[in-house]
Amino acid sequence: MKASACTFLNRFSVSSIRQYAPLFLNYMDKCPVMKHHHSRLQSTVSNENAAPAQASEEEVAKCPFLTSNDVTLTKASESIQEDTIDRQQLLDLKPDEIKTTEDTKFFNYDGFFSKQLQKKKDEHTYRVFKKVMRDASSFPHAYEHSKGEKDITVWCSNDYLGMSWHPKVKAAVSSALSKHGAGSGGTRNISGNSPLHENLEAELAKLHQKEAGLVFTSCYVANDTTLFTLGKQLPGMHFFSDAGNHASMIQGIRTSMAKKHVFRHNDPEHLEEMLQKVDPLTPKVVAFETVHSMDGSICPTVEMCDVAHKYGALTFVDEVHAVGLYGDHGAGVGEQDNCLDKMDIISGTLGKAFGNMGGYIVGSAKMVDMIRSYGSGFIFTTSLPPTVLSGCLASVKVLASEEGQELRARQQSNVRYLREKLVSNGLPAQHSPSHIIPVMVGDAEICTKMSNDLISKYGVYVQSINYPTVAKGTERLRIAPTPHHTREMMDRFVGDLTQLWKDSGLEMYTQIYPENCESCRKPLSIEKMFHSQPICQRSNCTYASLQAALV
């Protein structure tokens, strides 16, 4: 039996169990489930991908930590969203990690840290941050500082529309600094609240057509805090989580210790299969993203919301990579698909298309007030400073105006142009309905080298995306053109990348379009856009799927 056979331990994350390993070990003798198998806990399980064994009902009944009301046994047929670290590592501390020398019995911290870092380097997933200073007078130009100062152009920024350097945003930040100073003064409860906070929250609620909003220091904190609080406060909560959800959503759901079901990415049919198995009276939340940050896919938003509501679930919709970029006023995919009323809770960021920092949720007044009153990630965090709040408010207003519509139109035009240019040059640029263009490499070492060579040889900054951000074997270059990249810049960029691709000995591709949409599985039709690409016939699905084949 594996360590993960204990249902009690399965309620904790890997990091929590490692942190409190001595405490768990002290109580092990009191546990009838684990005591019998103590000698096997230190063993290494050969099959890393094996699903963890589940404790039986009889074993759970004997557990001093749980009652039958505390746990619902997971059936083997149900999907489980596991930690990125394999669960067989639980409590698996080797003797050489506990002792440094013969003279000491303390844990060898630096030795353990070195071992973990070397593992990342051996897997080519160790991250070395680029030293980049952006030029606010000439976006998207910047300077790279690893070896002196080098002029570069940035192609992977999440500042999707360049709002960080918009004149109105910079003026608002400058004015706020002069009038109100640099800091906020504390948490919202202790001298850290201001009319700026409340004005921004009101503006965001108005944007998404909701009753109220709540601003956080980041959208990671917004997602984590909101989902954790819902899981803790709603009795007997069940989460239904998209398999492609962001780490912040997974973290909030996991640490709440509420029951969790994972459905296939962007698959409303699989979601419905799972929802059907849960009592209609049980509180449920379906959590998913509209625009997936790494593959650029857009979920079938209307279908997902309709399925959730059919079975009495609330919808928690992450619009982080959509706010500011879609819809007439920049409210996201919900506005574009005319389904804002179907989204019960929307989370968004102020640090991407809005060009500042921070995150938020919007929804009903009572739901928002409950999160405000019970969410520790909100209550105990110093609030955003007046400079950030003022810059965010100015940016939201600009992108809700006609100027915002014009910026979005230019960006979408540039995305189409660049994607088709990459594909026509034989590069495996994935088609998607969003503004994100993944160029698939499929090897961590090569992907990292490509990114480094682009910046050193051509002054082009495109970050490589490796595990754990994406699955091993799906490493990619993630490109995000803005409205401020010119056609000349895009032509040069494609030429440089194509040359480097050939120099690296990578294979060239040609495009073969599938018959059915990979998002909703409906037939695709060919329509003229830049060249020709497939368009889904479903009214609110614009997913265009590219299959790459070797020339």
LOTIBA-84902 format. One record per residue (C-alpha): residue number from 1; x, y, z; residue in one letter. Coordinates in steps of 0.1 Angstrom, whole numbers, plus 5000, padded with zeros to 4 digits. Last residue first. Layout:
residues N
NODE num   xx   yy   zz residuo
NODE NUM    X    Y    Z       A
...
END
This chain:
residues 551
NODE num   xx   yy   zz residuo
NODE 551 5066 5186 4545       V
NODE 550 5059 5173 4580       L
NODE 549 5023 5177 4591       A
NODE 548 5008 5203 4615       A
NODE 547 4972 5202 4625       Q
NODE 546 4957 5236 4629       L
NODE 545 4924 5242 4647       S
NODE 544 4903 5273 4642       A
NODE 543 4880 5281 4671       Y
NODE 542 4855 5308 4663       T
NODE 541 4827 5294 4684       C
NODE 540 4797 5316 4691       N
NODE 539 4775 5306 4661       S
NODE 538 4787 5270 4657       R
NODE 537 4799 5267 4621       Q
NODE 536 4836 5267 4632       C
NODE 535 4859 5286 4609       I
NODE 534 4887 5269 4590       P
NODE 533 4914 5291 4575       Q
NODE 532 4920 5308 4542       S
NODE 531 4945 5335 4535       H
NODE 530 4939 5365 4557       F
NODE 529 4903 5358 4565       M
NODE 528 4885 5339 4537       K
NODE 527 4863 5312 4550       E
NODE 526 4866 5274 4551       I
NODE 525 4839 5255 4570       S
NODE 524 4845 5233 4601       L
NODE 523 4822 5206 4612       P
NODE 522 4813 5205 4650       K
NODE 521 4837 5189 4676       R
NODE 520 4832 5218 4701       C
NODE 519 4868 5228 4707       S
NODE 518 4886 5205 4682       E
NODE 517 4865 5218 4654       C
NODE 516 4859 5190 4628       N
NODE 515 4872 5183 4594       E
NODE 514 4909 5189 4603       P
NODE 513 4931 5214 4585       Y
NODE 512 4965 5204 4572       I
NODE 511 4992 5230 4574       Q
NODE 510 5027 5225 4562       T
NODE 509 5057 5219 4584       Y
NODE 508 5095 5224 4586       M
NODE 507 5117 5202 4607       E
NODE 506 5142 5215 4632       L
NODE 505 5178 5215 4623       G
NODE 504 5186 5245 4646       S
NODE 503 5198 5265 4616       D
NODE 502 5164 5259 4600       K
NODE 501 5145 5272 4631       W
NODE 500 5169 5301 4634       L
NODE 499 5162 5311 4598       Q
NODE 498 5125 5308 4603       T
NODE 497 5126 5328 4635       L
NODE 496 5146 5357 4619       D
NODE 495 5123 5358 4589       G
NODE 494 5092 5357 4610       V
NODE 493 5105 5386 4631       F
NODE 492 5114 5406 4601       R
NODE 491 5080 5403 4586       D
NODE 490 5064 5411 4620       M
NODE 489 5085 5443 4624       M
NODE 488 5076 5454 4589       E
NODE 487 5039 5448 4596       R
NODE 486 5041 5470 4627       T
NODE 485 5039 5458 4663       H
NODE 484 5020 5484 4682       H
NODE 483 4986 5467 4682       P
NODE 482 5003 5438 4701       T
NODE 481 5017 5405 4691       P
NODE 480 5016 5377 4717       A
NODE 479 5040 5348 4709       I
NODE 478 5045 5317 4731       R
NODE 477 5075 5296 4721       L
NODE 476 5067 5260 4730       R
NODE 475 5073 5229 4751       E
NODE 474 5046 5202 4745       T
NODE 473 5068 5172 4753       G
NODE 472 5065 5177 4790       K
NODE 471 5032 5193 4799       A
NODE 470 5030 5231 4801       V
NODE 469 5037 5255 4829       T
NODE 468 5055 5227 4847       P
NODE 467 5073 5222 4823       Y
NODE 466 5085 5246 4796       N
NODE 465 5075 5278 4779       I
NODE 464 5103 5296 4761       S
NODE 463 5102 5334 4762       Q
NODE 462 5102 5354 4730       V
NODE 461 5126 5384 4730       Y
NODE 460 5140 5393 4696       V
NODE 459 5174 5411 4695       G
NODE 458 5184 5389 4665       Y
NODE 457 5214 5369 4676       K
NODE 456 5213 5371 4715       S
NODE 455 5175 5374 4719       I
NODE 454 5166 5348 4694       L
NODE 453 5195 5325 4705       D
NODE 452 5182 5325 4741       N
NODE 451 5147 5316 4731       S
NODE 450 5158 5289 4707       M
NODE 449 5181 5275 4733       K
NODE 448 5152 5272 4758       T
NODE 447 5130 5255 4732       C
NODE 446 5158 5231 4723       I
NODE 445 5164 5220 4759       E
NODE 444 5127 5217 4767       A
NODE 443 5117 5197 4736       D
NODE 442 5083 5199 4718       G
NODE 441 5089 5230 4697       V
NODE 440 5053 5242 4691       M
NODE 439 5048 5278 4681       V
NODE 438 5020 5291 4704       P
NODE 437 5002 5322 4691       I
NODE 436 4980 5339 4717       I
NODE 435 4954 5365 4705       H
NODE 434 4925 5341 4706       S
NODE 433 4906 5320 4681       P
NODE 432 4934 5294 4678       S
NODE 431 4956 5282 4650       H
NODE 430 4989 5267 4662       Q
NODE 429 5021 5280 4648       A
NODE 428 5042 5250 4635       P
NODE 427 5066 5270 4613       L
NODE 426 5065 5263 4575       G
NODE 425 5069 5299 4563       N
NODE 424 5032 5300 4554       S
NODE 423 5024 5291 4590       V
NODE 422 5044 5319 4604       L
NODE 421 5029 5345 4580       K
NODE 420 4994 5332 4588       E
NODE 419 5000 5336 4625       R
NODE 418 5015 5371 4621       L
NODE 417 4987 5385 4599       Y
NODE 416 4959 5370 4621       R
NODE 415 4975 5384 4653       V
NODE 414 4981 5418 4637       N
NODE 413 4944 5421 4627       S
NODE 412 4934 5411 4662       Q
NODE 411 4956 5437 4676       Q
NODE 410 4944 5465 4653       R
NODE 409 4907 5456 4661       A
NODE 408 4914 5456 4699       R
NODE 407 4932 5490 4697       L
NODE 406 4902 5505 4678       E
NODE 405 4877 5492 4702       Q
NODE 404 4897 5506 4731       G
NODE 403 4898 5540 4714       E
NODE 402 4860 5538 4711       E
NODE 401 4858 5536 4749       S
NODE 400 4858 5507 4774       A
NODE 399 4896 5503 4769       L
NODE 398 4902 5539 4779       V
NODE 397 4880 5536 4810       K
NODE 396 4897 5504 4822       V
NODE 395 4931 5520 4817       S
NODE 394 4923 5551 4837       A
NODE 393 4909 5530 4866       L
NODE 392 4940 5508 4865       C
NODE 391 4964 5537 4866       G
NODE 390 4946 5553 4895       S
NODE 389 4945 5521 4915       L
NODE 388 4982 5514 4908       V
NODE 387 4993 5549 4920       T
NODE 386 4969 5548 4950       P
NODE 385 4986 5517 4964       P
NODE 384 4970 5482 4963       L
NODE 383 4960 5469 4997       S
NODE 382 4982 5452 5023       T
NODE 381 4970 5417 5027       T
NODE 380 4953 5402 5057       F
NODE 379 4916 5406 5047       I
NODE 378 4919 5396 5010       F
NODE 377 4939 5364 5013       G
NODE 376 4919 5357 5045       S
NODE 375 4886 5356 5026       G
NODE 374 4858 5357 5052       Y
NODE 373 4843 5392 5051       S
NODE 372 4853 5403 5016       R
NODE 371 4844 5369 5002       I
NODE 370 4809 5372 5019       M
NODE 369 4806 5408 5006       D
NODE 368 4813 5396 4971       V
NODE 367 4787 5369 4973       M
NODE 366 4761 5393 4988       K
NODE 365 4766 5419 4961       A
NODE 364 4764 5395 4933       S
NODE 363 4794 5391 4910       G
NODE 362 4828 5406 4903       V
NODE 361 4863 5394 4912       I
NODE 360 4896 5412 4910       Y
NODE 359 4933 5412 4903       G
NODE 358 4963 5435 4907       G
NODE 357 4988 5451 4884       M
NODE 356 4990 5476 4856       N
NODE 355 4987 5472 4818       G
NODE 354 4950 5468 4815       F
NODE 353 4956 5440 4790       A
NODE 352 4978 5421 4815       K
NODE 351 4982 5433 4851       G
NODE 350 4946 5443 4860       L
NODE 349 4935 5408 4862       T
NODE 348 4901 5392 4860       G
NODE 347 4877 5369 4880       S
NODE 346 4841 5365 4871       I
NODE 345 4815 5350 4895       I
NODE 344 4780 5341 4884       D
NODE 343 4787 5340 4847       M
NODE 342 4754 5334 4828       K
NODE 341 4744 5371 4828       D
NODE 340 4777 5379 4811       L
NODE 339 4765 5357 4782       C
NODE 338 4766 5379 4751       N
NODE 337 4794 5359 4735       D
NODE 336 4817 5389 4732       Q
NODE 335 4806 5402 4766       E
NODE 334 4815 5369 4783       G
NODE 333 4846 5366 4762       V
NODE 332 4860 5397 4778       G
NODE 331 4847 5429 4794       A
NODE 330 4867 5450 4768       G
NODE 329 4839 5475 4761       H
NODE 328 4827 5460 4728       D
NODE 327 4838 5425 4737       G
NODE 326 4872 5410 4738       Y
NODE 325 4907 5422 4747       L
NODE 324 4903 5443 4779       G
NODE 323 4895 5412 4799       V
NODE 322 4903 5380 4780       A
NODE 321 4935 5366 4794       H
NODE 320 4923 5368 4830       V
NODE 319 4887 5359 4822       E
NODE 318 4885 5332 4849       D
NODE 317 4849 5321 4852       V
NODE 316 4834 5307 4884       F
NODE 315 4799 5293 4876       T
NODE 314 4775 5284 4903       L
NODE 313 4760 5249 4901       A
NODE 312 4723 5240 4902       G
NODE 311 4725 5211 4877       Y
NODE 310 4711 5230 4846       K
NODE 309 4732 5260 4858       H
NODE 308 4765 5242 4852       A
NODE 307 4753 5228 4818       V
NODE 306 4742 5263 4807       D
NODE 305 4775 5279 4818       C
NODE 304 4797 5254 4799       M
NODE 303 4775 5257 4768       E
NODE 302 4776 5295 4768       V
NODE 301 4814 5296 4773       T
NODE 300 4825 5271 4747       P
NODE 299 4861 5276 4758       C
NODE 298 4886 5297 4739       I
NODE 297 4919 5281 4730       S
NODE 296 4952 5301 4730       G
NODE 295 4973 5271 4738       D
NODE 294 4992 5286 4768       M
NODE 293 4969 5312 4783       S
NODE 292 4936 5294 4779       H
NODE 291 4910 5320 4771       V
NODE 290 4876 5314 4789       T
NODE 289 4889 5298 4820       E
NODE 288 4870 5273 4842       F
NODE 287 4854 5267 4876       A
NODE 286 4821 5249 4881       V
NODE 285 4809 5254 4917       V
NODE 284 4785 5231 4935       K
NODE 283 4764 5232 4967       P
NODE 282 4746 5199 4971       T
NODE 281 4708 5200 4966       L
NODE 280 4711 5185 4931       P
NODE 279 4729 5155 4945       D
NODE 278 4760 5147 4925       V
NODE 277 4763 5121 4897       K
NODE 276 4747 5142 4870       Q
NODE 275 4774 5169 4875       L
NODE 274 4801 5144 4863       M
NODE 273 4784 5135 4830       E
NODE 272 4776 5171 4825       E
NODE 271 4812 5182 4827       L
NODE 270 4822 5155 4802       H
NODE 269 4796 5169 4778       E
NODE 268 4808 5205 4785       P
NODE 267 4844 5197 4774       D
NODE 266 4867 5227 4775       N
NODE 265 4895 5207 4791       H
NODE 264 4883 5173 4803       R
NODE 263 4865 5174 4837       F
NODE 262 4881 5173 4871       V
NODE 261 4860 5166 4902       H
NODE 260 4869 5179 4936       K
NODE 259 4853 5175 4971       K
NODE 258 4863 5203 4994       A
NODE 257 4897 5204 5010       M
NODE 256 4898 5242 5007       S
NODE 255 4936 5238 5000       T
NODE 254 4928 5219 4967       R
NODE 253 4903 5243 4953       I
NODE 252 4923 5274 4960       G
NODE 251 4955 5258 4946       Q
NODE 250 4938 5245 4915       I
NODE 249 4925 5280 4908       M
NODE 248 4958 5296 4912       S
NODE 247 4976 5269 4892       A
NODE 246 4955 5278 4861       H
NODE 245 4928 5255 4849       N
NODE 244 4934 5231 4820       G
NODE 243 4917 5201 4835       A
NODE 242 4886 5222 4841       D
NODE 241 4874 5220 4877       S
NODE 240 4841 5208 4891       F
NODE 239 4841 5217 4928       F
NODE 238 4818 5200 4953       H
NODE 237 4809 5218 4986       M
NODE 236 4795 5199 5016       G
NODE 235 4785 5231 5033       P
NODE 234 4796 5263 5015       L
NODE 233 4821 5282 5037       Q
NODE 232 4853 5263 5032       K
NODE 231 4850 5256 4995       G
NODE 230 4837 5291 4988       L
NODE 229 4866 5306 5008       T
NODE 228 4892 5285 4990       F
NODE 227 4877 5295 4956       L
NODE 226 4877 5332 4964       T
NODE 225 4911 5333 4980       T
NODE 224 4930 5313 4953       D
NODE 223 4913 5331 4924       N
NODE 222 4918 5366 4938       A
NODE 221 4953 5358 4951       V
NODE 220 4964 5346 4917       Y
NODE 219 4945 5376 4903       C
NODE 218 4968 5399 4921       S
NODE 217 4967 5424 4950       T
NODE 216 4930 5420 4952       F
NODE 215 4900 5442 4942       V
NODE 214 4864 5433 4950       L
NODE 213 4834 5439 4927       G
NODE 212 4797 5445 4930       A
NODE 211 4763 5442 4913       E
NODE 210 4775 5428 4880       K
NODE 209 4773 5441 4844       Q
NODE 208 4810 5431 4837       H
NODE 207 4821 5467 4830       L
NODE 206 4798 5481 4857       K
NODE 205 4814 5457 4883       A
NODE 204 4848 5469 4872       L
NODE 203 4839 5505 4875       E
NODE 202 4824 5500 4910       A
NODE 201 4855 5482 4921       E
NODE 200 4877 5510 4907       L
NODE 199 4857 5536 4925       N
NODE 198 4858 5517 4958       E
NODE 197 4895 5513 4958       H
NODE 196 4901 5549 4947       L
NODE 195 4877 5561 4975       P
NODE 194 4902 5547 4999       S
NODE 193 4909 5517 5021       N
NODE 192 4944 5510 5036       G
NODE 191 4940 5526 5070       S
NODE 190 4935 5492 5087       I
NODE 189 4906 5473 5072       N
NODE 188 4917 5476 5036       R
NODE 187 4952 5465 5047       T
NODE 186 4979 5490 5052       G
NODE 185 4989 5526 5044       G
NODE 184 4983 5525 5006       S
NODE 183 5019 5533 4996       G
NODE 182 5035 5557 4972       A
NODE 181 5021 5592 4980       G
NODE 180 4986 5605 4977       H
NODE 179 4986 5637 4956       K
NODE 178 5020 5635 4938       S
NODE 177 5019 5598 4934       L
NODE 176 4982 5599 4922       A
NODE 175 4991 5625 4896       S
NODE 174 5020 5604 4882       S
NODE 173 4998 5573 4880       V
NODE 172 4970 5591 4863       A
NODE 171 4994 5607 4838       A
NODE 170 5009 5574 4830       K
NODE 169 4975 5558 4823       V
NODE 168 4964 5587 4802       K
NODE 167 4996 5587 4781       P
NODE 166 4994 5549 4775       H
NODE 165 5027 5532 4786       W
NODE 164 5013 5503 4806       S
NODE 163 4984 5502 4782       M
NODE 162 5005 5484 4756       G
NODE 161 4976 5463 4743       L
NODE 160 4987 5429 4753       Y
NODE 159 5008 5438 4783       D
NODE 158 5011 5400 4786       N
NODE 157 5045 5404 4769       S
NODE 156 5058 5377 4746       C
NODE 155 5070 5396 4715       W
NODE 154 5094 5422 4730       V
NODE 153 5118 5440 4707       T
NODE 152 5154 5443 4717       I
NODE 151 5182 5469 4721       D
NODE 150 5211 5455 4741       K
NODE 149 5227 5470 4772       E
NODE 148 5256 5452 4787       G
NODE 147 5257 5414 4789       K
NODE 146 5225 5403 4807       S
NODE 145 5209 5438 4803       H
NODE 144 5182 5435 4777       E
NODE 143 5167 5468 4766       Y
NODE 142 5131 5473 4754       A
NODE 141 5110 5481 4723       H
NODE 140 5073 5473 4723       P
NODE 139 5067 5502 4731       F
NODE 138 5089 5533 4723       S
NODE 137 5087 5559 4750       S
NODE 136 5080 5535 4778       A
NODE 135 5112 5515 4770       D
NODE 134 5110 5481 4787       R
NODE 133 5138 5470 4809       M
NODE 132 5147 5433 4804       V
NODE 131 5170 5411 4825       K
NODE 130 5159 5377 4812       K
NODE 129 5151 5352 4840       F
NODE 128 5169 5319 4841       V
NODE 127 5145 5291 4847       R
NODE 126 5155 5255 4854       Y
NODE 125 5133 5233 4832       T
NODE 124 5162 5217 4812       H
NODE 123 5155 5184 4829       E
NODE 122 5190 5182 4842       D
NODE 121 5187 5218 4854       K
NODE 120 5155 5211 4873       K
NODE 119 5171 5180 4890       K
NODE 118 5201 5201 4899       Q
NODE 117 5178 5226 4917       L
NODE 116 5163 5198 4937       Q
NODE 115 5196 5183 4947       K
NODE 114 5210 5217 4956       S
NODE 113 5180 5224 4979       F
NODE 112 5185 5190 4996       F
NODE 111 5222 5197 5002       G
NODE 110 5214 5232 5014       D
NODE 109 5189 5218 5039       Y
NODE 108 5210 5190 5053       N
NODE 107 5186 5180 5082       F
NODE 106 5203 5179 5116       F
NODE 105 5219 5149 5130       K
NODE 104 5254 5162 5132       T
NODE 103 5289 5147 5138       D
NODE 102 5288 5120 5112       E
NODE 101 5281 5146 5086       T
NODE 100 5251 5162 5069       T
NODE  99 5224 5139 5081       K
NODE  98 5187 5140 5070       I
NODE  97 5191 5142 5032       E
NODE  96 5216 5113 5032       D
NODE  95 5191 5091 5050       P
NODE  94 5165 5096 5023       K
NODE  93 5132 5114 5029       L
NODE  92 5101 5098 5012       D
NODE  91 5074 5114 5034       L
NODE  90 5052 5118 5003       L
NODE  89 5073 5113 4972       Q
NODE  88 5048 5087 4958       Q
NODE  87 5024 5117 4954       R
NODE  86 5043 5128 4923       D
NODE  85 5048 5166 4923       I
NODE  84 5025 5183 4898       T
NODE  83 4998 5176 4924       D
NODE  82 4968 5156 4911       E
NODE  81 4936 5166 4895       Q
NODE  80 4915 5134 4898       I
NODE  79 4891 5120 4871       S
NODE  78 4865 5096 4883       E
NODE  77 4865 5059 4871       S
NODE  76 4885 5047 4901       A
NODE  75 4857 5059 4925       K
NODE  74 4867 5085 4950       T
NODE  73 4855 5080 4986       L
NODE  72 4835 5109 5000       T
NODE  71 4851 5122 5032       V
NODE  70 4842 5142 5063       D
NODE  69 4807 5128 5069       N
NODE  68 4821 5092 5073       S
NODE  67 4843 5105 5101       T
NODE  66 4880 5114 5098       L
NODE  65 4910 5118 5120       F
NODE  64 4907 5088 5142       P
NODE  63 4906 5065 5111       C
NODE  62 4888 5032 5118       K
NODE  61 4858 5041 5096       A
NODE  60 4881 5051 5068       V
NODE  59 4896 5016 5069       E
NODE  58 4862 4999 5066       E
NODE  57 4852 5023 5038       E
NODE  56 4883 5013 5019       S
NODE  55 4913 5035 5014       A
NODE  54 4921 5045 4978       Q
NODE  53 4951 5035 4959       A
NODE  52 4969 5063 4941       P
NODE  51 4967 5062 4902       A
NODE  50 5000 5049 4887       A
NODE  49 5019 5075 4868       N
NODE  48 5052 5070 4886       E
NODE  47 5052 5032 4882       N
NODE  46 5083 5022 4902       S
NODE  45 5071 5031 4936       V
NODE  44 5100 5040 4959       T
NODE  43 5100 5026 4994       S
NODE  42 5099 5048 5025       Q
NODE  41 5063 5042 5032       L
NODE  40 5066 5004 5030       R
NODE  39 5076 4999 5067       S
NODE  38 5046 5019 5079       H
NODE  37 5021 4996 5062       H
NODE  36 5002 4982 5092       H
NODE  35 5004 5016 5110       K
NODE  34 4989 5034 5080       M
NODE  33 4953 5023 5081       V
NODE  32 4950 5017 5118       P
NODE  31 4962 5053 5126       C
NODE  30 4975 5058 5161       K
NODE  29 5010 5047 5152       D
NODE  28 5011 5073 5125       M
NODE  27 5005 5102 5148       Y
NODE  26 5042 5110 5153       N
NODE  25 5048 5105 5116       L
NODE  24 5022 5131 5107       F
NODE  23 5039 5156 5130       L
NODE  22 5073 5148 5116       P
NODE  21 5060 5153 5080       A
NODE  20 5045 5187 5086       Y
NODE  19 5063 5205 5058       Q
NODE  18 5063 5175 5035       R
NODE  17 5026 5169 5041       I
NODE  16 5019 5206 5033       S
NODE  15 5040 5206 5002       S
NODE  14 5023 5174 4988       V
NODE  13 4989 5190 4993       S
NODE  12 4965 5177 5020       F
NODE  11 4932 5159 5019       R
NODE  10 4950 5128 5005       N
NODE   9 4967 5124 5039       L
NODE   8 4933 5117 5055       F
NODE   7 4924 5093 5027       T
NODE   6 4955 5072 5034       C
NODE   5 4963 5052 5003       A
NODE   4 4986 5080 4993       S
NODE   3 5014 5065 5014       A
NODE   2 5013 5035 4991       K
NODE   1 5000 5000 5000       M
END
